[in-house]
Every structure is written in structure tokens, then in C-alpha cells.
């Protein structure tokens, strides 16, 4: 009996924790998860919405040198320094040059923290500068930062979303304790939603039963998301995987370059990077700034390896002046922690195994957004019921007046229902 009372008391305490944490973080979780459900489809939405910029009007047989394309971009957008190039291994796609500059005095919003953030698209066969995407005003990019920062200034929003994500983990644990059935008979009731019941019951089942079935997904997406919020979290995962955080992503010293020669080796480096990985799918080319005294060109090559469970990529670094490669990190040479970190983004957004995992990520995000609403409705219903009960005055029972016995015939007695007898 004491054990039963202690268990009941413990569940009550856990219920309070689950309730108040949910009320505290519910709005943040709802808004963040809505943004996530949209951003899962970033590539598909971008290809559809900006198809005139992303795809070539004319597809030729010979691409122009990277240095010439870069010159065209700089001439079309004077005053903007472009620091990276993004190329996909698709002959129908334009190349894109990017530039990002943070604001010196950011305010409270995500927009105030950005001076400019643009992607400029160029036809690689004709050299024509097709146009730009202002990512500061792009609704697809905003969906990402709605999820990541609630569109608040990055340092502020990231902390809020990170705290809400930690709360989600605690709520998943406490929710499992509250869901846990007393016996097998109750277990069968906790595993299905009674769709034909009242709205109140369906809402409770969706919150409880649905939360149980998505329990592991909550943990998965929360743990992969916290990597961007807390360094101690990612370092802890490195250590769990047997990797020293201080040795992950080590790079050699930057080479010295002559003034104004930061792009001289661009063509050589680009041709060499493409040649090194025949299975390449995407190439990210990091370009040093013009005033840099030490300069490298970093080529991050993403490719599809059907034999690997991880997202596969390799890194090559080149002297920006000569185009000479002086460092490489192949996928097979990486530590386990580095392989995980290179794959964490694809794991988090569900793109690592294509369409099936994207659908799972999108539906999970939508359901996580619904959980705070269904939980609030459960709490609000109980609160209204308790408030109503307090207002109702319980009248003392009065003795019923004596009634004369009703005399019925045998036929009347036989016609009465059991409840009326």
C-alpha cells in the first residue's frame, strides 16, 4: 500500500513538472517546429521558387574558367566581396557566388544582425550574371531561422531555442513516466487512439499515445539539434565516440600570399578539386578576402558513397596564389566524431537517406508543433472543470417524503424494464 501511495505521489510530482515545463516552452516549440517542417524541403522549395535563377537558359559543352565567371560577378555587384562559390554536378544548373556580412551593431531581430547575405547566379557557359537571391528577405531562409532562432538576433534566439530543446528532452522522459501503464489491460488502451470518442478524449489520446510512438524521434531530433546551441553538448558527443574535440577538424597553418594575389590560383584549384573525386555531387569553394596576407582556397567536396552510412565528403586546401594543394582530409581518414559532425545536418533535417527520411522529419516536426497545443487543451479543460466544481454549492440531502405504494397489475409489472422495477 505504501509503495502504491509513493508511486502515485511521484507521478503527481512528475505531472506538475511536465505541465509547467510545457507551459513555459510551448510557444517556442510550436513556432520552432513549424519553421522546421517548412525548411525540411529547402532544396525542393528553392528549385521550384527560384527555378529561373538556378537553371541555365542555355546549356553548352564548355564551361568558362572560374576566374572569368568571378570577374563577371564582381563587375555586376561592385562593393560586395564574394567569399564562397557553390557548384552542383548538374550541367543544367547555374553556379552561385555568395557573400555574407554581419552587422556591426545588431539589434534584437535576426534581420538586424545581417548587413547583407546574397547569392548571385551565373551561367557557367555564357558568363551571364542571371540575378541574385537576397537571403535576408528570402522566406525559405527565414523558415530555417524561424526554427533556429525564432527570427531573433542569433545569439539570443539560439539560447531560447536551445533551452526549449532541453526542455523537450525532459518532457519526453516525464511524459513516458506518465504514460507508463499499471497493467496489461491498461497497456492495450495506451497504444491506440479512439477516433470515434469525444474531441476531449481524442485530443488526450493524440497527446499521450502519439507522444509515446514519437518518443525516440523526439530524442533523435533534439540531440542532433542541440549541437548548434551548446559547445559542451557537441564536445560530449565527440568524447562518447572516442574523439578528442580539440583534434577534430585540425588544419595546417595558412600559406602566405602576396598582396592582391588571393585569386590567382583559383582556376588551378577548381580543376584539381573536381578531378580528385569522380563521384562528386556538390562542391563548396571557400575564397579568401582580398586584404588577407595569408590565404587558402578550401574545397569541400560532397559525394555519394553507397557503401557508407554517413554523409561522405572530403576537404582539400590550396594555396590561393599558386593553386598548389598542400592539405587534404579524405572521408576514410576522419575520426568517428568528425564523420558524425559532418553528417549531423543531414541527420537533423532528414535528408541523409533521401525522400523517406525527409517525410519522417517533416511529419515529426508537425506533430511536435501540435504536442504543446494538445497538452494546453488538456490542462485548460481540467482547469475549467476544477473551477466549475468550486462554484457549485453542494446542497444537503433532504429525506424524501413518504410516498404511497403504487399498486400495479401483474401485466404492468412484467412490462417494466429491469431498471424501472
C-alpha positions, 0 to 999 in steps of 0.5 A, spaced: 500 500 500 505 504 501 509 503 495 502 504 491 501 511 495 509 513 493 508 511 486 502 515 485 505 521 489 511 521 484 507 521 478 503 527 481 510 530 482 512 528 475 505 531 472 506 538 475 513 538 472 511 536 465 505 541 465 509 547 467 515 545 463 510 545 457 507 551 459 513 555 459 516 552 452 510 551 448 510 557 444 517 556 442 516 549 440 510 550 436 513 556 432 520 552 432 517 546 429 513 549 424 519 553 421 522 546 421 517 542 417 517 548 412 525 548 411 525 540 411 524 541 403 529 547 402 532 544 396 525 542 393 522 549 395 528 553 392 528 549 385 521 550 384 521 558 387 527 560 384 527 555 378 529 561 373 535 563 377 538 556 378 537 553 371 541 555 365 537 558 359 542 555 355 546 549 356 553 548 352 559 543 352 564 548 355 564 551 361 568 558 362 574 558 367 572 560 374 576 566 374 572 569 368 565 567 371 568 571 378 570 577 374 563 577 371 560 577 378 564 582 381 563 587 375 555 586 376 555 587 384 561 592 385 562 593 393 560 586 395 566 581 396 564 574 394 567 569 399 564 562 397 562 559 390 557 553 390 557 548 384 552 542 383 554 536 378 548 538 374 550 541 367 543 544 367 544 548 373 547 555 374 553 556 379 552 561 385 557 566 388 555 568 395 557 573 400 555 574 407 556 580 412 554 581 419 552 587 422 556 591 426 551 593 431 545 588 431 539 589 434 534 584 437 531 581 430 535 576 426 534 581 420 538 586 424 544 582 425 545 581 417 548 587 413 547 583 407 547 575 405 546 574 397 547 569 392 548 571 385 547 566 379 551 565 373 551 561 367 557 557 367 557 557 359 555 564 357 558 568 363 551 571 364 550 574 371 542 571 371 540 575 378 541 574 385 537 571 391 537 576 397 537 571 403 535 576 408 528 577 405 528 570 402 522 566 406 525 559 405 531 562 409 527 565 414 523 558 415 530 555 417 531 561 422 524 561 424 526 554 427 533 556 429 532 562 432 525 564 432 527 570 427 531 573 433 538 576 433 542 569 433 545 569 439 539 570 443 534 566 439 539 560 439 539 560 447 531 560 447 531 555 442 536 551 445 533 551 452 526 549 449 530 543 446 532 541 453 526 542 455 523 537 450 528 532 452 525 532 459 518 532 457 519 526 453 522 522 459 516 525 464 511 524 459 513 516 458 513 516 466 506 518 465 504 514 460 507 508 463 501 503 464 499 499 471 497 493 467 496 489 461 489 491 460 491 498 461 497 497 456 492 495 450 488 502 451 495 506 451 497 504 444 491 506 440 487 512 439 479 512 439 477 516 433 470 515 434 470 518 442 469 525 444 474 531 441 476 531 449 478 524 449 481 524 442 485 530 443 488 526 450 489 520 446 493 524 440 497 527 446 499 521 450 499 515 445 502 519 439 507 522 444 509 515 446 510 512 438 514 519 437 518 518 443 525 516 440 524 521 434 523 526 439 530 524 442 533 523 435 531 530 433 533 534 439 540 531 440 542 532 433 539 539 434 542 541 440 549 541 437 548 548 434 546 551 441 551 548 446 559 547 445 559 542 451 553 538 448 557 537 441 564 536 445 560 530 449 558 527 443 565 527 440 568 524 447 562 518 447 565 516 440 572 516 442 574 523 439 578 528 442 574 535 440 580 539 440 583 534 434 577 534 430 577 538 424 585 540 425 588 544 419 595 546 417 597 553 418 595 558 412 600 559 406 602 566 405 600 570 399 602 576 396 598 582 396 592 582 391 594 575 389 588 571 393 585 569 386 590 567 382 590 560 383 583 559 383 582 556 376 588 551 378 584 549 384 577 548 381 580 543 376 584 539 381 578 539 386 573 536 381 578 531 378 580 528 385 573 525 386 569 522 380 563 521 384 562 528 386 555 531 387 556 538 390 562 542 391 563 548 396 569 553 394 571 557 400 575 564 397 579 568 401 578 576 402 582 580 398 586 584 404 588 577 407 596 576 407 595 569 408 590 565 404 587 558 402 582 556 397 578 550 401 574 545 397 569 541 400 567 536 396 560 532 397 559 525 394 555 519 394 558 513 397 553 507 397 557 503 401 557 508 407 552 510 412 554 517 413 554 523 409 561 522 405 565 528 403 572 530 403 576 537 404 582 539 400 586 546 401 590 550 396 594 555 396 590 561 393 596 564 389 599 558 386 593 553 386 598 548 389 594 543 394 598 542 400 592 539 405 587 534 404 582 530 409 579 524 405 572 521 408 576 514 410 581 518 414 576 522 419 575 520 426 568 517 428 566 524 431 568 528 425 564 523 420 558 524 425 559 532 425 559 532 418 553 528 417 549 531 423 545 536 418 543 531 414 541 527 420 537 533 423 533 535 417 532 528 414 535 528 408 541 523 409 537 517 406 533 521 401 525 522 400 523 517 406 527 520 411 525 527 409 517 525 410 519 522 417 522 529 419 517 533 416 511 529 419 515 529 426 516 536 426 508 537 425 506 533 430 511 536 435 508 543 433 501 540 435 504 536 442 504 543 446 497 545 443 494 538 445 497 538 452 494 546 453 487 543 451 488 538 456 490 542 462 485 548 460 479 543 460 481 540 467 482 547 469 475 549 467 472 543 470 476 544 477 473 551 477 466 549 475 466 544 481 468 550 486 462 554 484 457 549 485 454 549 492 453 542 494 446 542 497 444 537 503 440 531 502 433 532 504 429 525 506 424 524 501 417 524 503 413 518 504 410 516 498 404 511 497 405 504 494 403 504 487 399 498 486 400 495 479 397 489 475 401 483 474 401 485 466 404 492 468 409 489 472 412 484 467 412 490 462 417 494 466 424 494 464 429 491 469 431 498 471 424 501 472 422 495 477 
